[in-house]
Amino acid sequence: MTVKPADRALVERYFRAMQAGPDGTDELVGLFADDAVYVEPFSGNGQAATHRGKAAIAAVFRGMTDRVRDLVVTVHQIVLDGNQIRSEWTCTAAAFPGPVRGHDLYTIRDGKIARLETILASSANASSA
């Protein structure tokens, strides 16, 4: 089974908005459902941090895009992983000591991201983001 075109387009819009820096933050946050959950390894001092609701997710992304303005993401694949969509990627930015690899797991509901979990392949780079 393949990823639905609309779901693939949503994931691709997520990455484009992320790379737009502060100018893309509103679009980025608009991709999430009002009650969405975002789990990320960047702001929890090496531990996964969970953010619930659009306002909390907006605050996290605003902080990230303000600190990392030159993010370049290379998406290696977007596939189904059970009932979730999995994207594998590498990102680079001047703020990082080197390329950061990881993957995201998306749950999409009604054309919006209902849950997103970002997992780094190497936690050594997590504190740099």
Secondary structure, 3 states (H helix, E strand, C coil): CCCCHHHHHHHHHHHHHHHCHHHHHHHHHHCEEEEEEEEECCCCCCCCEEEECHHHHHHHHHHHHHHCCCCEEEEEEEEEECCEEEEEEEEECCCCCCCEEEEEEEEEECCEEEEEEEEECCHHHHHHC
